[in-house]
Amino acid sequence: MNDRADMTYGQPAKKAAREALLATAVGNLTTDRKNAVVVREAEFDEVLAFARPTLKRFFREVSAFESFNRELDVFADEWRRDHRKVTNPKRAEDLRVLYLCGPEPLNDLQLLVDMGIDPRNCWGIESDRAAYQRARESLANSGWPMHLYNGDLKSFLELVPERFDIIYYDACGPLAGGSPNTLPPLLRAILFSRLEPLSALVTNFAFPSDDERYEGLYGHFFHARYNDVPAFLHEGIGPEAFENDPEGLGAFLARDAEETYSEFVTRFVVDLARTILPNAKALSVTEIARDFFEQRSVLNETMASALRGGPTFEDIGAARRTPFSFPLLHFFQNLETTSPNDPVINALREVRHAGKPLLDTVKQSSLLEHFVEIGPGVAGGALVDALKNSWFDRGAGWSCDEPFPHLLINSVLGSYGYPFHPNTRASLRLKYRAKSTTMFSDCLILDQCRYFYEMVPGLDLVKHRFKYIPLQILLRVQIDRMSWNDHGASAHPFSGGALAGHGETPNTRAYFFSRRTALPVVQE
């Protein structure tokens, strides 16, 4: 059954949600771009000003410290110039938009045009031939020069080398389910970077009816997480009670299935965009993987050892001892073991990058996220050399958080993989009722943070570039800003990256996604 077959697009509740989501997207990408980025310039300056005097103890002479500050100013000015290329205002008429248009493309197009979007910059996708013909007739009668594509969104995103400021994915079916599966188009939009470096991903997913399958999915996804779980879990017996019992957790979470699904929708999409797909994409390239990992046989044995249990504590693998440190590895490994044909597993297995299945590199990259717990046996020579010559203040107690290896590892991986970081302060999460179905909508404002990643050297250049301490300071200030955004997320690449402690600067505080807003029921 096609999940879109019986949908109508003019329902009052759907219209209200669509208006709020698209207004959020357009506003953040035009007049409010300076606040749409994860690292805001004013906050960057604030943390940098905090850091300067604390660095003085690393210099014996005042003149040397003054020289350092002048050099730091030069680096900071270069960063501001690059940063402003992203944050300079953009006109609504210059935004490019992709959406699933259905048989009634004018519902969305009229709203976009009212917001200042040029219809020539809009693409409408419809796979059903009959619906496409109705859309074509409607568009022809309107006279608006929008682009129409008769085909599936998955193929379009894989084959058409276009980038969009806004992708409005009104999937109608449930996330990682439905007919057809709603996950493959999402994977391709992220994997092939079909979004601009600063962009909006608007999604709309239905509440699933397959209770048993999703109960298992929730258990595997959330059991190795602590903060980024449905709130009622903390109000109950606590997530730590289920760290080695995903089945029990799934059953517990099913008690409030809507709240659990609400968190799953946001968290899974964020993990795909910020960590899972970018890291897998980077490590699927043989030359990059060779620098990070030891030979494949060692890597496979290390992964097996990390997950393997034993009769004594010493024999229990690192991932078994500390499951909260390996949320993604546990999710994919356990789901593949218990449900090898789950739509999530099949969708990842189907996608290949550089000739390799994404599912393989997804699990490999999850080992590197927590290098300290796994130990150096998995690391390639280039990575070990880079870590030995990385942060100048290792063990010096200069920053709030110790700069552990994952900060460098994920910085370099991100420079290759182009992750999308969500801006929790700018994003919007809604819930509404469409006829008999509850819909969960997100407008995620995404920032690739290239102003940060372009400053990060490759592994073989770390020992040379990191000699410039001002460069390290600028990287750490930005990592600080990124770490406080979506603070506490289990798969956050820069968790534990705070330079200033909580409250030491006005903006040194945790930023989270706001709770999902339920739109009022509208009588039709």
C-alpha positions as CSV (number, residue, x, y, z in Angstrom):
1,M,0.0,0.0,0.0
2,N,1.2,3.5,-0.8
3,D,1.1,5.7,2.4
4,R,0.3,8.8,0.3
5,A,-2.6,7.3,-1.7
6,D,-5.4,8.6,0.5
7,M,-3.8,11.8,1.7
8,T,-5.4,15.1,1.1
9,Y,-3.2,18.2,1.3
10,G,-5.6,21.0,2.2
11,Q,-6.6,19.8,5.7
12,P,-6.6,22.7,8.2
13,A,-4.3,21.0,10.7
14,K,-1.8,20.1,7.9
15,K,-2.0,23.6,6.5
16,A,-1.2,25.2,9.9
17,A,1.8,22.9,10.4
18,R,3.1,23.5,6.9
19,E,2.9,27.3,7.4
20,A,4.7,27.2,10.7
21,L,7.4,24.8,9.5
22,L,8.2,26.6,6.2
23,A,8.1,30.0,7.9
24,T,10.7,28.8,10.3
25,A,12.8,27.5,7.5
26,V,12.6,30.6,5.4
27,G,13.1,33.0,8.3
28,N,16.2,31.2,9.5
29,L,17.8,31.1,6.0
30,T,17.1,34.7,5.2
31,T,16.8,37.5,7.7
32,D,18.0,35.5,10.7
33,R,21.0,33.6,9.2
34,K,23.4,35.0,11.8
35,N,21.5,33.0,14.5
36,A,20.8,30.0,12.3
37,V,24.5,28.9,12.5
38,V,25.6,26.7,15.4
39,V,28.6,28.9,16.1
40,R,27.3,32.4,16.4
41,E,29.9,35.2,16.0
42,A,29.0,37.1,19.1
43,E,29.3,34.0,21.2
44,F,32.5,33.0,19.6
45,D,34.0,36.4,20.6
46,E,32.6,36.0,24.1
47,V,34.3,32.6,24.7
48,L,37.5,33.8,23.0
49,A,37.6,36.8,25.3
50,F,37.1,34.4,28.3
51,A,40.0,32.2,27.1
52,R,42.6,34.9,26.5
53,P,43.6,35.7,30.1
54,T,43.5,32.1,31.2
55,L,46.3,31.3,28.6
56,K,48.7,33.8,30.2
57,R,50.2,31.1,32.5
58,F,51.6,29.2,29.5
59,F,54.0,32.1,28.8
60,R,57.0,33.1,30.9
61,E,57.4,36.6,29.4
62,V,54.7,39.3,28.9
63,S,56.1,40.1,25.5
64,A,55.6,36.5,24.3
65,F,52.0,36.6,25.5
66,E,51.4,39.9,23.7
67,S,52.9,38.5,20.5
68,F,50.6,35.4,20.9
69,N,47.6,37.6,21.2
70,R,48.4,39.5,18.1
71,E,48.8,36.3,16.2
72,L,45.5,35.1,17.7
73,D,43.8,38.2,16.4
74,V,45.0,37.5,12.8
75,F,43.6,34.0,12.9
76,A,40.3,35.2,14.5
77,D,39.9,37.9,11.8
78,E,40.3,35.3,9.1
79,W,37.7,33.1,10.8
80,R,35.2,36.0,10.9
81,R,35.6,36.7,7.2
82,D,34.9,33.0,6.4
83,H,32.1,32.8,8.9
84,R,30.3,35.9,7.4
85,K,30.3,34.3,4.0
86,V,27.8,31.9,5.5
87,T,25.8,34.3,7.7
88,N,25.4,37.3,5.3
89,P,21.7,37.8,4.6
90,K,20.2,35.8,1.7
91,R,17.0,36.8,-0.1
92,A,14.0,34.5,-0.1
93,E,13.9,34.6,-3.9
94,D,17.3,33.0,-4.0
95,L,16.4,30.0,-1.9
96,R,16.0,26.6,-3.7
97,V,13.3,24.3,-2.5
98,L,12.5,20.6,-3.0
99,Y,9.3,19.0,-2.0
100,L,7.0,16.0,-2.6
101,C,4.2,17.8,-4.4
102,G,1.5,15.1,-4.7
103,P,-1.4,15.8,-7.1
104,E,-1.9,19.3,-5.7
105,P,1.5,21.2,-6.0
106,L,-0.1,24.6,-5.6
107,N,-0.8,24.1,-1.9
108,D,2.9,24.3,-1.0
109,L,3.9,26.5,-3.9
110,Q,1.4,29.2,-3.1
111,L,2.6,29.3,0.4
112,L,6.3,29.4,-0.7
113,V,5.6,32.2,-3.2
114,D,3.8,34.2,-0.5
115,M,7.0,33.9,1.6
116,G,9.1,35.3,-1.3
117,I,10.3,32.1,-2.9
118,D,10.8,32.2,-6.7
119,P,8.8,29.3,-8.2
120,R,11.6,28.8,-10.8
121,N,13.7,27.7,-7.8
122,C,11.2,25.0,-6.7
123,W,11.2,21.3,-7.6
124,G,8.1,19.2,-7.0
125,I,8.6,15.4,-7.0
126,E,5.8,12.8,-7.6
127,S,6.3,9.1,-8.4
128,D,2.7,8.1,-9.1
129,R,1.9,8.7,-12.8
130,A,-1.8,9.6,-12.3
131,A,-0.9,12.0,-9.5
132,Y,1.9,13.5,-11.6
133,Q,-0.5,14.2,-14.5
134,R,-2.9,16.0,-12.2
135,A,0.0,18.0,-10.7
136,R,1.1,18.9,-14.2
137,E,-2.3,20.1,-15.3
138,S,-2.7,22.2,-12.1
139,L,0.7,23.7,-12.6
140,A,0.1,24.4,-16.3
141,N,-3.2,26.2,-15.5
142,S,-1.4,28.4,-12.8
143,G,1.2,29.6,-15.2
144,W,4.0,29.3,-12.6
145,P,7.3,28.0,-13.9
146,M,8.0,25.4,-11.3
147,H,10.0,22.2,-12.0
148,L,8.2,18.9,-11.9
149,Y,9.8,15.4,-11.8
150,N,7.9,12.2,-12.4
151,G,9.9,9.6,-10.4
152,D,10.8,8.5,-6.9
153,L,12.5,10.9,-4.6
154,K,15.2,8.3,-3.7
155,S,16.4,8.2,-7.4
156,F,16.2,12.0,-7.8
157,L,18.4,12.6,-4.8
158,E,20.9,10.0,-5.9
159,L,21.2,11.1,-9.5
160,V,20.5,14.8,-9.8
161,P,23.5,16.9,-8.6
162,E,21.5,19.7,-7.1
163,R,21.7,21.3,-3.7
164,F,18.7,22.8,-2.0
165,D,18.3,25.4,0.9
166,I,15.0,23.6,2.0
167,I,14.0,20.0,1.5
168,Y,10.4,19.5,2.6
169,Y,10.1,15.7,3.0
170,D,6.4,15.2,3.7
171,A,6.8,11.4,3.9
172,C,3.3,10.7,5.2
173,G,4.4,7.2,6.3
174,P,6.3,6.4,9.6
175,L,10.0,7.0,9.9
176,A,12.0,4.0,8.8
177,G,8.8,2.2,7.8
178,G,5.8,2.5,5.5
179,S,5.3,1.5,1.9
180,P,7.6,2.4,0.3
181,N,10.1,2.7,3.2
182,T,10.5,6.3,4.1
183,L,14.2,6.0,5.1
184,P,16.1,5.6,1.7
185,P,15.3,9.2,0.5
186,L,16.5,10.6,3.8
187,L,19.7,8.6,3.6
188,R,20.5,9.9,0.1
189,A,19.7,13.6,0.9
190,I,22.3,13.5,3.7
191,L,24.8,11.1,2.1
192,F,25.0,13.0,-1.2
193,S,24.8,16.5,0.5
194,R,21.7,17.6,-1.4
195,L,21.3,20.3,1.2
196,E,23.2,23.6,1.2
197,P,25.8,24.1,4.0
198,L,23.3,26.1,5.9
199,S,19.8,24.7,5.2
200,A,16.5,23.4,6.5
201,L,15.3,19.8,6.5
202,V,11.6,19.7,7.1
203,T,10.2,16.2,7.7
204,N,6.7,14.9,8.4
205,F,6.2,11.4,9.6
206,A,3.1,9.5,10.6
207,F,2.8,7.6,13.9
208,P,3.4,3.9,13.1
209,S,0.8,1.2,13.5
210,D,3.3,-1.7,13.7
211,D,3.6,-1.7,17.5
212,E,5.7,-4.8,17.9
213,R,8.3,-3.9,15.4
214,Y,8.7,-0.4,16.7
215,E,8.9,-1.6,20.3
216,G,12.0,-3.5,19.4
217,L,13.4,-0.6,17.4
218,Y,12.9,1.8,20.4
219,G,14.6,-0.7,22.7
220,H,17.7,-1.0,20.6
221,F,18.0,2.7,19.8
222,F,17.6,4.1,23.3
223,H,19.1,1.4,25.5
224,A,22.7,2.7,25.3
225,R,21.6,6.3,25.8
226,Y,21.2,8.4,28.9
227,N,20.1,12.0,28.3
228,D,18.6,11.8,24.9
229,V,15.7,9.5,25.8
230,P,12.0,10.1,26.3
231,A,11.6,12.3,29.4
232,F,9.3,9.9,31.2
233,L,12.0,7.3,31.4
234,H,14.0,9.6,33.8
235,E,10.8,10.1,35.8
236,G,10.4,6.3,36.1
237,I,13.2,3.9,37.0
238,G,16.0,5.6,34.9
239,P,17.7,4.6,31.7
240,E,20.6,2.9,33.5
241,A,18.3,0.1,34.5
242,F,18.0,-1.0,30.9
243,E,21.6,-0.5,29.6
244,N,21.9,-4.2,28.9
245,D,18.2,-5.0,28.4
246,P,17.0,-3.5,25.2
247,E,13.9,-5.8,25.1
248,G,12.8,-4.7,28.5
249,L,13.4,-1.1,27.6
250,G,11.3,-1.4,24.5
251,A,8.4,-2.8,26.5
252,F,8.7,0.0,29.0
253,L,8.8,2.7,26.4
254,A,5.8,1.3,24.7
255,R,3.7,2.5,27.6
256,D,3.9,6.0,26.1
257,A,4.4,5.2,22.4
258,E,3.7,8.6,21.1
259,E,6.2,10.4,23.3
260,T,8.8,7.7,22.5
261,Y,8.2,8.0,18.8
262,S,8.4,11.8,19.0
263,E,11.9,11.5,20.4
264,F,13.0,8.8,18.1
265,V,12.0,10.9,15.0
266,T,14.2,13.8,16.0
267,R,17.1,11.8,17.5
268,F,17.5,9.3,14.7
269,V,17.4,12.0,11.9
270,V,19.9,14.1,13.9
271,D,22.2,11.1,14.4
272,L,22.0,10.3,10.7
273,A,22.9,13.8,9.6
274,R,25.5,14.7,12.2
275,T,27.3,11.4,12.9
276,I,26.2,8.1,11.2
277,L,26.3,9.0,7.5
278,P,29.1,11.5,7.5
279,N,31.5,9.3,9.4
280,A,30.5,6.2,7.3
281,K,31.0,8.2,4.1
282,A,34.5,9.4,5.1
283,L,35.7,5.9,6.2
284,S,34.3,4.2,3.1
285,V,37.2,5.8,1.2
286,T,40.1,3.3,1.4
287,E,42.8,5.9,1.7
288,I,41.1,7.7,4.5
289,A,40.2,4.5,6.4
290,R,43.9,3.4,6.1
291,D,45.0,6.5,8.1
292,F,42.5,5.9,10.8
293,F,42.4,2.1,11.2
294,E,44.8,-0.7,11.5
295,Q,44.6,-3.4,8.9
296,R,41.0,-4.8,8.5
297,S,41.7,-8.1,10.2
298,V,42.7,-6.2,13.4
299,L,39.8,-3.9,13.1
300,N,37.3,-6.8,12.8
301,E,38.8,-8.6,15.8
302,T,38.8,-5.3,17.8
303,M,35.1,-4.8,17.1
304,A,34.3,-8.4,18.0
305,S,36.3,-8.1,21.2
306,A,34.5,-4.8,22.1
307,L,31.1,-6.5,21.9
308,R,32.1,-9.9,23.3
309,G,31.2,-11.0,26.8
310,G,33.2,-13.2,29.1
311,P,32.9,-15.0,32.5
312,T,34.8,-12.2,34.4
313,F,34.7,-8.5,34.3
314,E,38.2,-8.3,32.7
315,D,36.9,-10.6,29.8
316,I,33.9,-8.4,29.1
317,G,34.5,-6.3,26.0
318,A,34.8,-2.5,26.2
319,A,31.4,-1.9,24.6
320,R,29.8,-4.3,27.0
321,R,31.4,-2.7,30.0
322,T,30.4,0.9,29.0
323,P,27.4,0.6,26.6
324,F,26.5,4.3,27.0
325,S,29.8,5.1,25.3
326,F,28.8,3.1,22.2
327,P,25.2,4.0,21.4
328,L,25.4,3.6,17.7
329,L,27.5,0.4,17.7
330,H,25.0,-1.2,20.0
331,F,22.0,0.0,18.0
332,F,23.1,-1.3,14.6
333,Q,24.8,-4.5,15.9
334,N,21.9,-5.6,18.1
335,L,19.3,-4.7,15.5
336,E,21.1,-6.5,12.8
337,T,21.5,-9.6,15.0
338,T,17.9,-9.8,16.2
339,S,16.2,-8.4,13.1
340,P,18.5,-8.8,10.1
341,N,15.8,-7.8,7.6
342,D,14.5,-4.8,9.5
343,P,13.9,-1.8,7.1
344,V,16.6,0.2,8.9
345,I,19.2,-2.5,8.3
346,N,18.1,-3.1,4.8
347,A,18.1,0.5,3.9
348,L,21.7,1.0,5.1
349,R,22.8,-2.3,3.6
350,E,21.4,-1.2,0.2
351,V,23.4,2.1,0.1
352,R,27.0,1.9,-1.0
353,H,29.6,4.6,-1.0
354,A,33.0,4.1,-2.7
355,G,31.9,0.5,-3.3
356,K,31.3,-0.3,0.4
357,P,28.0,-1.0,2.2
358,L,27.3,1.9,4.6
359,L,26.3,-0.6,7.3
360,D,29.9,-1.8,7.6
361,T,31.5,1.6,7.9
362,V,28.8,2.8,10.2
363,K,29.8,0.2,12.8
364,Q,33.5,0.8,12.2
365,S,33.2,4.6,12.8
366,S,31.4,4.0,16.0
367,L,34.6,2.5,17.5
368,L,36.6,5.6,16.8
369,E,34.1,7.8,18.5
370,H,35.3,6.5,21.8
371,F,39.0,5.8,21.2
372,V,39.8,5.9,24.9
373,E,37.5,3.1,25.9
374,I,38.6,0.9,23.0
375,G,42.3,1.5,23.3
376,P,45.0,2.2,20.7
377,G,45.0,-1.3,19.1
378,V,42.4,-0.3,16.5
379,A,44.1,2.9,15.4
380,G,46.2,3.3,12.3
381,G,49.7,4.8,12.4
382,A,48.7,8.2,11.1
383,L,46.0,8.5,13.7
384,V,48.3,7.6,16.6
385,D,50.9,10.1,15.3
386,A,48.3,12.8,15.1
387,L,47.0,12.2,18.6
388,K,50.5,12.3,20.0
389,N,51.0,15.8,18.5
390,S,47.5,17.1,19.1
391,W,46.2,19.4,21.8
392,F,48.8,21.6,23.6
393,D,47.0,21.4,26.9
394,R,46.6,17.7,27.4
395,G,46.7,17.1,31.2
396,A,47.3,20.8,31.8
397,G,43.9,21.5,33.3
398,W,43.4,24.6,31.2
399,S,39.8,24.0,29.9
400,C,36.7,22.9,31.7
401,D,36.8,19.5,29.9
402,E,40.0,17.6,29.2
403,P,40.6,17.4,25.4
404,F,40.2,13.7,24.9
405,P,41.2,12.0,21.5
406,H,37.6,12.0,20.2
407,L,37.7,15.8,19.7
408,L,40.5,15.6,17.2
409,I,39.2,12.3,15.6
410,N,35.7,13.7,15.0
411,S,37.1,17.0,13.8
412,V,39.2,15.3,11.1
413,L,36.4,12.9,10.2
414,G,34.0,15.8,9.8
415,S,36.4,17.6,7.5
416,Y,36.1,14.6,5.2
417,G,32.4,13.6,5.8
418,Y,30.6,17.0,5.8
419,P,28.3,16.4,8.8
420,F,25.2,18.5,9.4
421,H,24.9,19.9,12.9
422,P,21.4,20.8,14.0
423,N,20.8,24.2,15.6
424,T,18.6,23.3,18.6
425,R,17.7,26.9,19.3
426,A,16.4,27.6,15.7
427,S,14.6,24.3,15.0
428,L,10.9,23.6,15.4
429,R,9.1,20.4,16.4
430,L,5.3,20.0,15.9
431,K,2.6,17.3,16.3
432,Y,-0.9,17.5,14.8
433,R,-3.8,15.2,14.0
434,A,-4.6,14.6,10.3
435,K,-8.0,12.7,10.2
436,S,-7.2,9.6,12.2
437,T,-3.4,9.8,12.1
438,T,-1.0,11.7,14.4
439,M,1.8,13.4,12.5
440,F,5.2,14.4,13.8
441,S,6.9,17.3,12.0
442,D,10.3,18.7,12.4
443,C,12.0,21.7,10.9
444,L,15.7,21.0,11.5
445,I,18.0,24.0,10.8
446,L,21.2,22.3,9.8
447,D,24.7,23.8,9.6
448,Q,27.7,22.0,8.1
449,C,30.0,24.3,10.1
450,R,32.5,24.5,7.3
451,Y,33.9,27.6,8.9
452,F,35.2,25.1,11.5
453,Y,36.0,22.0,9.5
454,E,37.9,23.9,6.8
455,M,40.4,24.9,9.5
456,V,41.0,21.3,10.6
457,P,44.2,19.7,9.0
458,G,44.3,16.2,7.7
459,L,45.8,13.6,10.0
460,D,49.3,13.7,8.4
461,L,49.4,17.5,8.8
462,V,48.2,17.7,12.5
463,K,51.7,17.7,13.9
464,H,52.7,20.5,11.7
465,R,49.6,22.7,11.8
466,F,49.0,22.2,15.5
467,K,52.3,23.9,16.3
468,Y,50.3,27.1,15.8
469,I,48.6,27.4,19.2
470,P,46.3,30.2,18.0
471,L,44.8,27.7,15.5
472,Q,44.1,25.3,18.3
473,I,42.5,28.0,20.4
474,L,40.1,28.9,17.6
475,L,39.2,25.3,17.0
476,R,38.6,24.7,20.7
477,V,36.4,27.8,21.0
478,Q,34.2,26.5,18.2
479,I,34.1,23.0,19.7
480,D,32.9,24.6,22.9
481,R,30.0,26.2,21.1
482,M,29.1,23.0,19.3
483,S,29.3,20.9,22.4
484,W,26.8,23.0,24.3
485,N,24.4,22.8,21.4
486,D,22.3,19.7,21.8
487,H,24.2,19.1,25.0
488,G,24.2,15.6,26.4
489,A,23.3,13.9,23.2
490,S,24.8,10.4,23.4
491,A,26.2,10.3,19.9
492,H,27.4,14.0,19.9
493,P,30.8,14.1,18.2
494,F,32.0,16.9,20.6
495,S,30.5,15.9,23.9
496,G,32.9,16.8,26.7
497,G,34.3,19.6,24.6
498,A,33.5,22.6,26.9
499,L,36.2,25.2,27.2
500,A,34.3,27.4,29.7
501,G,32.4,25.9,32.6
502,H,28.7,26.3,33.0
503,G,27.8,29.9,33.7
504,E,31.4,31.2,33.2
505,T,30.2,33.2,30.2
506,P,26.6,34.4,29.6
507,N,26.1,31.8,26.8
508,T,27.9,28.9,28.5
509,R,24.9,26.8,29.2
510,A,23.2,23.8,27.7
511,Y,20.9,24.1,24.7
512,F,18.4,21.4,23.9
513,F,15.6,20.8,21.4
514,S,12.4,22.3,22.7
515,R,9.6,19.9,23.5
516,R,7.3,19.1,20.6
517,T,4.4,21.5,20.3
518,A,0.9,19.9,19.8
519,L,-1.2,22.0,17.4
520,P,-4.8,22.4,18.5
521,V,-7.3,20.1,16.8
522,V,-9.0,21.9,13.9
523,Q,-12.5,21.0,13.0
524,E,-12.8,20.3,9.3
